[in-house]
Amino acid sequence: KKKKKKKKKSPAAQLTERNLQLRKRAKTRNSRDRRDAATKVRYRFEPDPRLAKPPRFSGTIEAIKIGPQKKTGAYVAAVIYRVRRDKLTDRTKTIIYSHGNATDVGAMHFISSVLARSCNVNVVMYDYSGYGASGGIPLEANTYRDIKMVYKYTVEQVAGGDESNIVVYGQSVGSGPSCYIASKRKNVGGLVLHSPFMSGMRVLTPSRALACLDIFPNVDRIKNVQCPVMVIHGQLDAEVDVAHGVALHNAVKPDCRRDPWWVPDRGHNDITDGPGKMSEYVRRLKAYLSQLE
């Protein structure tokens, strides 16, 4: 007998099934994280040996779960790179890094270590809800809840209560929650946008006919940011055209604009690739941070 061909599910059915899977996974993870919190489980960060080994960082690296989020019950996974105590000053900066879409805190270990070591800053690298080891579901609204929770924790537990020492850093999709929190927190020290977009829908089309469906309206929110802003964007970016970075830079209040870096021979994900570009990246970022003193 011939086997009957399995009927292909409609896109709507596939989406429904995917949502159910995500909700089931979120429920499992939230339950696990609640148990861990109740029994005071401690975490340890172990870098993937298959990834490039970063330069040695003399400070401490701490893996934690931040939460629970009041509305969703989710805990957010984060790795904190702390500057050695004898190198700390009352002006030591802390970078809250919101990473791009196809990565997690483990894959970001190299750049986190480079930033902490080369710029002498604390780095808080976290995963959005539904990413990496975080609980919850990956939704736009949840990224805002995540960064609010991470920001509060960072102010209280890493930055010594001083918001002016916090620099919010958003790469690609991370520009969404970064612009959101920077527009809400008037005392934040700085904002860096790395390969950012004006808004989610504007990546697909400049038409505003579907504005009601848009997500991450960065170009609108950045007008309310009151801290120094640096934009980094590759001129060969084929995923998010450099015009997005230019538009965001121009939308920043004139007194908050800092020198942007339009990288002539780089695209969306390779701006720091290679020793030459990494050195220039660090040099430019240190110059920006020095202006925040």
N, C-alpha and C positions, 0 to 999 in steps of 0.2 A: 504493500500500500504506500502511496505517495503521502508524504507528510504535508499537512496543510500549512500554507504559508502564514506566519504570524502577522496578524493585521497591524499595520503601522498606526501608532497613536497619533492623533492630531496634535498640532503645536499647543493648543489649549490644554489638552489632556497631559501632555509632557510637562508643561509648566506647572499644572496643578500637582502632578506627582513629585516634581522637583521641590515645590514649596512644602509639601507634606514631609519629604525627606529632611529638609532643612529644619523644619519645626521639631521633628523627632530628634534630630541630632542636638539641637539647641536645648531641648528638655533634658536629654541625657547629660550633656556637659554642665548645664546649670545645676543639676542635682549633684553631680560629682564635685563641682567647685564648692557647693554649700557644705558638703561633707568634709572636704579638705579644710575649709575655713573653720568649721566647728571643732575639728581635731587638731587645728594649728599645724597643718602640713606645711613644710618648707620645700621650696623648689630649688633646683640647681640647673644652671644654663650650661649645656654641653654643645659646643659648636659642631656642625657637621664636618667631619674630616675631609670630605670630598670637595669642600669649598676652599677658595683661596685663603691662605693664612694671613691675617692682618698683622701690622706692626705691633710689637709688644706694648700693651697699655699697663702702666704701673699702678693705676687705681684699682678699684674693686668693681666687679660685675655681679649684679644681683638680679635673679629672676623672681618675679612676684606675680600675683593676681590682684587686680584692683577691683573692688566691688563690695556688695552687689549693686547693680544699677536699680534704682527704686522701681521703675516702671516695668522693666523686663526681667529683673532678677539675674542678669548676666554679669559675669566677671570678665575683666579684660586682662589678657596676658601682656606683660611688659618686661623689658630688660633694662636695667638702670646701670649706666656707666658713671661711676662717681670719681671725681678727681681726688687724688691722694690728699689727706688732711694737711700736710705741710705745704701743699701748693694752693690751698684754698685762700681766697681773700673775700672781703665783703662785697666785691664786685664780680665774683666768679659767675659766669653765665650758665644757664641750664637750657639746653635745646630740647623741646618736645617735638619729636620727629614723626610726622604722619606720612607713611610710606606709600608707594604706588600700588597698583592693583594686583599684579601677579607676583607677589612676594610675601614675606612674613619676617618676624623679628630675627629668626635664625639666619635667613639669607641676607639680612641687613647688618650682620655682625661686623663685616669688614669695614663698611663706611662708618658705622657707629664708633668703632675703635679708632679709626683715622681721625674723626672729628674730636673725640675726647682727648686723644693724645696730642694732636697737632695744634688744636685751638685752646687746649687747657680748659675744657668745658665739661659739665655734666651732660649726659645724653639720656633722655627717656624715650626709648623706642617701644612702641606698643602695636598690638594687632587690633584691628576693628572687630566688632561683633561678627562672628561667623568665619573669621580668618584665623589661621594658625591654631593656637591652643586656646583662643578666646571662646566663650560661650555665645549665646544669642544668635541672631539672624542678620545676615548682611543687608541692611536697608539704609537709605540715606538718613532717615530720622535717627537711626541707631548710631551712625557715625558722629552725629552731633552730641548725643547722650554720652558716647564713649569719650570724646575729647573733653567734655565738661568735667567728667569724672576724673580723667587723667590729669587735667589741669589743676583741679582742686587738690588732688593728692600731691602733685609736684610742688605746688606752692607751699603746702604744709610740711611735707616730708623731705623735700630735696632742696628747695630754694630758700629755706629759712623764713618763709612768710613774705618775702619781697618779690612782688610780681614784676618789678622793673628789671629783675635779673633773668627773666624768662624770655626766650626767643622761640617763637612758634615757627616750625619749618614744615612746609607741605610740598611733597613731590607728586606730580601728576594728579591722580584722584585725591591725594592727600591735601591738595590745595583747597578742596571743598571744606572739610572740617577746620582747616587752618584759618581760612578767611572768615569762617563763621565765628570762631572763638575770638579772633583778633578784633573783630568788629564789635564784640560784646564786652571785652575786657579793656577798659580805657587805660589801665596802668601797665599793660603788658609791655615788655621792653623792646621787642622787635618782631618782624615777620619776614621770612624768606620764602619765596615761591619758586619752585624748581620744576620746569616744564609744565606750567599750570594752564588751565583753560578758563575762558570767560564764563562758561556754564556748560553743563552736560549737553544740552540740545545744540548749542552753538558749535560744538565739535562736528556735528552732523550736517547742519545747515545754518546759514546766516539769517534765514527767514524767521520772523517772530510769530508766525501763524500758529505755532504749537507752543507758544510761551507758557500756556497754562500747564503743560506737561513737563516743563523744564526742571532740572535738578541742579543743585550746587550753583546758585546764581552769584558767582564770585565777583563779577564785574560790577554788580550792584552793591554788594557788601563791602568791597574794598574802599568805597568812597567814605565809609564811616570809620575806617581804621585810622587811629591817631598816633601810631608809632612808626619809626623808620622802617621802610619796606625795600627789600632788594629782590629783583626778579632775575632768574637765570633761565635761559631758553636756547636750545640749539637751533641754528638757522636752517638745518637740514631735517628738522623734525617732520616726519611724514604722518605721524599719528595725531599730533596737535600742532597746527601750524604756528610758527613763531609770531604771527600776527596776534595770537591770543595773549602771548606774553607782553607784546608791545602795548596792546590795548589796556591790559591790567596796569602796567607801569604808568601809562598816561592817565588812568583813572584815579591813581593815588593822589592825595592832596599834595600840592607842590612842596610844602615844607617837610613832608614825610618821605619824599622820593630820595632814594640813594642810587648810586651808580649801578645800572643793570649790567649783566654780562650776556651779550648776544654771541654765543659760541659759533664761530663761522663754519667749522667742519664737523659738527656733531648733530645727532638726531635726538630722539626722545629718551632713550635709556642708556646712552653711552657717553654722556658729558664728562664723566670723570675717568673714562677708560684710558689706560696708559699712564706711565710715570709723569710725562710732561703735563698732561691735562690735570692729573690729580694734584700736582704741585701748584699749578695755576689756580685751581679750584680752592685749595687751602689758603693760598695767598690772598685771593679776593675775599674769601669769607672772613679771614682774620682782619682784613682792612675794614670790612663792614662792622664786625663786632667791636673793633677798637673805637668806632664812632659812637658807640652806645654808652661809653663810659660817662 
